[in-house]
Amino acid sequence: MSDTAEPLPPLLDCRNIGVRFGGVIALHGVDFDIQPGEVHGLVGCNGAGKSTLMKVLAGAVPEYTGEIKIDGHTVRLHSPREALTQRIAMVYQELSGIGALTVAENLCLGRQPTRWGRIDWNRMNREAAVSLAELDIQINVKRRLDSYPLVIRQMVEIARGLHSGARILILDEPTSALSLPEARRLFELIAKLKTRGVAMVFISHFIEDVLAICDRVTILRDGRRLQTRRSSELNRASILHQMVGEERESAADEKTEAMLPATGNTMPRLAVKNLRQGVRFQNITLDVKPGECLGLYGFVGAGHQELVHALAGALPIDAGEITLDGHRMRTGDVPSAVSKGVVLVAADRAQTLARRASIAHNATLAHLKRSVGSWITGRKELSVCQPLLERVGCRPPNPKLRAGALSGGNQQKIVLAKWLLGPIHVLLLEEPTRGMDVHAKAEVMELVAQQKRNGAAIILATTEPELVLAHADRIVTFARGRITREFSGQRVTKQDLMHCAEESSSN
Amino acid sequence: MTAKPASLDLEKARHRIDWASLAPLVTLLAIMVVFGFLATEFFSLGTISQTLKRGSVLAIVATGLTFVLLCAEIDLSVGTMALFSACVCGVIWAQPFAAGAREIQDQRKTALSLVDKRVTAERKRDAAIKEREALTDVSDKRREQIDKTIRESTEVIDKATAAIAQAPAGGTGAEFRSTAIAIAIPFLVALILGGVSGTLTVSSGLPSFIITLAMMYMANGLARFVTLSQKYDVPQFLKELGNAPLAKLSLFGRTLEIPQSAVLAAVVMLVAHVVLQHTRFGRYVYMTGGNRQAARLAGVRTERIVIGSLMICAVTAACGGMVNAGRLESVSLDQNADLLLEAVACVVLGGTSLFGGEGGIGRTAVGVFTFTILRVGLEATDPARLIKFSWLSQAWKQELLKMSWVTQFDLLRPFLLGIVLMLALVIHGRLVRKHHE
């Protein structure tokens, strides 16, 4: 791509950006530019350098080499504050808004209008309402931020960036936690901002989202820029091909339809009857057989994710019963569920992994006595972990390393590996591959498939239709805390699933 | 794809010195070097004995607190819990059932003083006998006088011998029982109160900061109530534990006293270390502090771990309180006032994180040494003496000696202690942050 061919001078122009962390080179001289009013997609597998590049722009990585020009002037971004004065704002994947404050307070955080040295609440609420109304976000600014769904919080976050005067917005995985209608709503907002001349960087694993919303796309791999192209010149397959590099089309090929096998007549391993938990889910009756993978599909908040937590005992239930191999289980008690082999891999790795503790300590946490014994020594623990890490394919396979030093996919392998040291009769998965690259996804799901072949019953709760289509033998769709449909022994497409997930939300 | 750089990083990390975890040790060494220059006779066996004796109470209490901090909780009640336990011990010791044991110990005390008396009498008699033998000129008056002295001394010796023979020699059953009760009940009380703090912390969902703050006042009030603000005696066993040396080692013609309390502290720390590093409970303590939700989802009963840690902390606080009372030979309400903050300072100086999951007993030991040496060193530092031995001119010395910070140096010591603490903690904090980046 040649700059001279561009009609407009770039708003932001990065040349030859290089970053190294210790001995590791995270970015090898990457070029990147944004035009005013452009949405620029940034794609790549985990570890390709997307986040590092964006952190440089947000001023979070002061030790970079290369040159950054804004409006033709060379600037040096040493701190997030300097990035803000250059009017670059970042909207992080894990939202940084303060849930306990009102929407208006969040919007004006750090710049509250004051009168006589005191916060002018009326003016603040008025300003907040106006700036949200400009973006067609109709909410009560006096309500607490955490009383709103994720998409609103995300939009408030974007509005906050704009309110601070940003003209370059960096959106890190904005759609990963959003349901389809929510994502659509976000895209409308992005389109609106575009017309106002705001430039945006859109980082995502969802290639379809990137293609749908972005003008140009930059593909990174292993810290290098492969190419920057107009999105009209690209398609999903070609992007995935370049991202992954090697011959992994089969893994990258995410299913949009599947033929579900007919179910046998074996006794169910786990049966759930009339389960209810407040407003989260009601009247849930389902079962799963040994060696079967039951997919639970629905949008965020449909209740299927909370259901797997309840099955694992992590969430107390109000009514209903759970039976394992015909015996009634104690509910709301994780240790007893674990001892019976009913185990959960939760979506949020902040809840499943002690990042500062070593890999070994994380891996042996659940079955310490069974695997290491009552007298724990470092050597015994290492001899348990070494083969375990090789079995799950953790890289690097060093049990002494801090778990936080691993990439997302490898962290998830550790979370899974911890259960491999004990019995697994029912494996409950909540978004097991969220935020992972194609390759890591395939590896994690292969571990799950192994357990299935060993006779474990799998329950896979997700908001990604491709995942259930690729891995489930039977699919149950959820909407607003209720089961809307069950698919088994038939042909099912992504559209079918999405239709069922929206079913009761429309009425 | 991502494996290569990560393993490269690993290789690098292996060769890089981890300054963050070494910082506490470096601080300790730096403090020792500085006081080696400043303090009077710092590198001596006396300083070591002094450090061991002063540090042992702190070490015992800080050990229990390490459990709580590793759990990402805090126990603000350690100071008053120590006081209350010692008070309970003193009050029980003053009860009628222990009267026999007290009497025995009083008798032994008198017997001990009689032994001294006998020794002087024997010496007197020996001298008199020698003098009589040396007398050539037989003057009756002198001889009579000497004979009288010998008679009197012999009488004293016989009386003392009889009294000593009557006094109970070893520990009698009654004495042992009373002492055991007077020490066991405070432990039990602390265990229960620790359990109450723990249970309430877990069940209320409030931070342990709040619950143990309330417990701090409760223990303080109970201590006042049971003692009625009186001073109480404590069992002889505690006095010996607090003061008597277990062994006197002769090194280079000097003696190194190893206090019993230091040995007790070492045993407590060793047990705690083994529990933390080699048992499931210990591992769960680390993981509960590292990520409580992760531990819970892995089937760890984190509530029990928190309760257990707070109970351990209360028990070590009780132990520290009683040893301290023994060291001071009695228990009164003015004891252990600074114990809580000193113990927290020790644990944190050693590099145990206040946010849980990182640290250990080895680190706490380094912290206790650092803190105690800092205090002992500051006390042995006399700026007036340093000025006198300096190479400054006489006039300068005169001027300097008159300055207020020299004459009032005693009052400045806590300030200097604070400065050193702050420096050490800030440097350590920066190193840790750098390490994590």
Interface residues (C-beta under 8 A of the other chain):
Chain A: F21 G22 G23 V24 I25 A26 C45 N46 G47 R221 D222 G245 A312 A314 V334 P335 A337 V338 S339 L344 A346 A350 Q351 T352 L353 A354 R355 R356 A357 H361 N362 T364 L365 A366 L368 K369 S374 W375 I376 T377 R395 P396 N398 L401 A405 L406 S407 N410 K418 H439
Chain B: M1 T2 A3 P5 A6 S7 L8 D9 L10 E11 K12 A13 Q277 H278 T279 R280 G282 R283 Y284 Y286 M287 G290 N291 Q293 A294 A295 R296 L297 A298 G299 V300 R301 G357 E358
